């Protein structure tokens, strides 16, 4: 791969350079055209913005397709850590009254036409990080939202009709996908129901409609992943960048336990990556524009062919503000024979594996419950046996103690009797000696 560092800029100066006649290139200042009202905007940092081509959405949350032939993209969506997803209309001219000067447009209150509030698993505002829409099916309103806590949310931004529309629940499902923030969500350019999520030290491949568990989970990497994306021309290839300045290229058909290529490009963390889209002059849509199309559509096949024939560039931005443009070699942009079909078989096999695991879950749960009950029963029996043995030992110990006390008391009584007898004999002998010595008179008992 060849790279060019675009952070190195040259200042063109006249003459020998550095003179008064030097003409330095200046960066033009771009002024904002419209500014959203603070009270109607996000309360925290905006973490993602997605354009929604061909979408029309009104203040009641009703979604429709734009008129046929419309080339303008008037709506975009934003998300932030406040748990809100806002939908904005760029057609500010509708708010400008007749006879009002265009310069007064900054005084117009610009607010979102529609809002979706997402709640996390713990009942708090879900801190949104990244969004993923289906461009070819925007009117149905389903989209994915990643959170700062690693939750993957499948939600619907279309407000339901009837009584449910007063306090709608837009969230369809929430799954704890990663242990850290989800930093990238992207739909596969070749399979419109396959989603890539990147967060913490792993990436995961999901299938829309099977949101309880991913089809594929990578092993934990040595460095924390910061971004990732699909290859625009190879169905089985992924590109991932981490905070160690490394670029990893995964070919799931070659090996699924480790990256096929890992190269260190910087000493600072990478923060973003993006492929250069097909030029408009080619007459084809960009990868994002056909990402949600049918997997066998002619437009997607033409796009893949154009991507294979043209040089492919990958832009990488790091935390130091350096932009690197990588030109990919031919083997990374040209798919192997039947790669799309082989990747489809790989995904189907993983889906069957996940379905089989889910189908066997009740049996495993019942077996685990039975094992837990048997283990608890065995533990109780062991504890009861130990208690009985302890009680028996205690009873035996008490009996032995009582016998020992009785024996000791008997010995003490016998010893006392002997002492009393010896003492009596001593006093009798002492009196006889006193009588013989004439110290005392003998009485009748002494005679």
Secondary structure as GFF3:
##gff-version 3
##sequence-region A 1 447
A	DSSP	beta_strand	2	5	.	.	.	ID=ss1
A	DSSP	three_ten_helix	38	40	.	.	.	ID=ss2
A	DSSP	beta_strand	46	51	.	.	.	ID=ss3
A	DSSP	beta_strand	55	57	.	.	.	ID=ss4
A	DSSP	beta_strand	63	65	.	.	.	ID=ss5
A	DSSP	beta_strand	75	80	.	.	.	ID=ss6
A	DSSP	beta_strand	84	89	.	.	.	ID=ss7
A	DSSP	three_ten_helix	92	94	.	.	.	ID=ss8
A	DSSP	three_ten_helix	102	107	.	.	.	ID=ss9
A	DSSP	beta_strand	114	117	.	.	.	ID=ss10
A	DSSP	beta_strand	128	133	.	.	.	ID=ss11
A	DSSP	three_ten_helix	135	140	.	.	.	ID=ss12
A	DSSP	beta_strand	142	147	.	.	.	ID=ss13
A	DSSP	beta_strand	151	156	.	.	.	ID=ss14
A	DSSP	three_ten_helix	162	165	.	.	.	ID=ss15
A	DSSP	beta_strand	171	176	.	.	.	ID=ss16
A	DSSP	beta_strand	182	187	.	.	.	ID=ss17
A	DSSP	beta_strand	194	199	.	.	.	ID=ss18
A	DSSP	beta_strand	202	207	.	.	.	ID=ss19
A	DSSP	beta_strand	216	217	.	.	.	ID=ss20
A	DSSP	beta_strand	225	230	.	.	.	ID=ss21
A	DSSP	beta_strand	237	242	.	.	.	ID=ss22
A	DSSP	beta_strand	246	251	.	.	.	ID=ss23
A	DSSP	beta_strand	261	264	.	.	.	ID=ss24
A	DSSP	beta_strand	270	275	.	.	.	ID=ss25
A	DSSP	three_ten_helix	280	282	.	.	.	ID=ss26
A	DSSP	alpha_helix	287	290	.	.	.	ID=ss27
A	DSSP	alpha_helix	298	309	.	.	.	ID=ss28
A	DSSP	beta_strand	313	318	.	.	.	ID=ss29
A	DSSP	beta_strand	323	327	.	.	.	ID=ss30
A	DSSP	alpha_helix	330	333	.	.	.	ID=ss31
A	DSSP	alpha_helix	339	359	.	.	.	ID=ss32
A	DSSP	alpha_helix	361	436	.	.	.	ID=ss33
###
